Amino acid sequence: MAILEAQEIRKEFGPLVAVNDVSLSVDEGDVLGLIGPNGAGKSTLLRMFGTLLRPTAGRAQLVGRDLTKDYLHIRKHVGFLPDFFNLYSDLTLGECLRFFAEAYGVPRSAIAARVEEVLSYIELADKRDSFIRHLSRGMVQRVGLGMLLVHDPQLFLLDEPASGLDPKARIQLRNILRKLSAEGKTVIISSHILTELSGFCSHVAIMNRGRIELSGAVDEIRRKVTGSMQVEVSVLGDPEQAVAMIRRFPLVSVVGVDRATISVEMVGGPQELAGLNAHLVHGGIEVVRFAERKTDLEDLFMKISGDAP
Ligand SMILES: Nc1ncnc2c1ncn2[C@@H]1O[C@H](COP(=O)(O)OP(=O)(O)OP(=O)(O)O)[C@@H](O)[C@H]1O
C-alpha cells in the first residue's frame, strides 16, 4: 500500500525550478534511495514532504493525508531529519530524547522506557548522561535518528544523514539504517554518494536538475538498464555437467564458475528464470541454491552513467 504518493509536485524559487513536476510512489516497507548530484533538488523535495516547504504546484498524499491540508497530522506520523539540524547543546542525551518524546506527545508513563529503548537502538546507551555538546558529529547524527525514533513514525525522511561523517561513523550509521530496513520500516534517504545507499535500499530514484530520471525497484532498474538478470546457481559436486546444460539454454551465458557456484547472465524475467531452474533439475542436476544476485547499486549507477551520452 502506498504511504507516499506525489503527483507532479513542483517547487519554484523565483525563476529557478528546484523540483520539476515530480511524481513518485512509495509503498509501506520500501527503502527508497534518492540519489542525485548537489543541487538536483533532493533536499527541496524532502523538505516539501516534511511539510517545511509549500509546493508551488502539484499534490501529494503522505500516510493517507493531503500534504498541504493535513500537514499537522503528517508531522505527527512522518519523521523528517533535515541535512542540518540543531540540538540543545546543554542538555544531556537522555534529556534531549525525553524532550522530543514529550514534544511528540508520547504518553508520560511510556517515555522513560521509550528513551532507553532508543538509546540502545542508536548504540549510545553509555552516553545517556553526556552533554550533547560533548558528542562527536557521528553520534549527533545518530541522535538525530533517535529523535525520530522516539515517536516511531510511519515514514522516515532522511536528508543526507551520512554527509560529513568519517568512515567509522558512516559504518555505525549504516548499521542502524540496515536495522530500520530489516524491520520493514519505510524510509526515503537521500545521498549524492551511492555507496552509502548500497546494500539496504529496495528502491531507487535518480534525480537530476529537479526531475526524477529513473525510479523503481533496484533489481527491476537493473533489468531495464542492462536487459539481463544475474543468477547464481550452486550445485552438488562437479559443476561441469550443469555448466554444459546452462550453456544449451537459450539467452543464457555463463560468466564464471567458482567451485560449485556458477554465475549466469540471462535475458528475460521470472518466467525464464523458473525455466532454467526446471531445466537443470529435470536434467538430473542436484541444485542446492538458485538465486538472482542482488544488484549492487554502484554497479548499476556506473552502468547508467556509462550509457549516458
Ligand atoms: N530557499 C531557497 N531559495 C532559493 N533557491 C533555493 C532554495 N533552496 C534551494 N534552492 C535551490 O534549489 C536547487 C535545488 O537545491 P536542493 O538543496 O534541493 O538540492 P540537493 O539535491 O538537495 O543538493 P545538495 O546535495 O547540495 O543539498 C539549487 O539550485 C538550490 O540553490
The ligand as an ORCA input file, in Angstrom:
! r2SCAN-3c Opt
* xyz 0 1
  N      15.248     28.586     -0.259
  C      15.790     28.605     -1.477
  N      15.788     29.737     -2.219
  C      16.313     29.759     -3.461
  N      16.876     28.714     -4.078
  C      16.917     27.551     -3.389
  C      16.385     27.444     -2.058
  N      16.556     26.170     -1.633
  C      17.172     25.520     -2.652
  N      17.383     26.334     -3.693
  C      17.985     25.953     -4.994
  O      17.251     24.847     -5.491
  C      18.110     23.930     -6.164
  C      17.963     22.552     -5.537
  O      18.555     22.584     -4.239
  P      18.491     21.365     -3.215
  O      19.161     21.806     -1.962
  O      17.116     20.867     -3.132
  O      19.387     20.287     -3.953
  P      20.023     18.955     -3.375
  O      19.842     17.915     -4.420
  O      19.487     18.678     -2.033
  O      21.545     19.333     -3.292
  P      22.546     19.181     -2.039
  O      23.022     17.787     -2.122
  O      23.600     20.186     -2.404
  O      21.783     19.534     -0.802
  C      19.517     24.502     -6.046
  O      19.799     25.186     -7.246
  C      19.415     25.446     -4.872
  O      20.337     26.503     -4.994
*
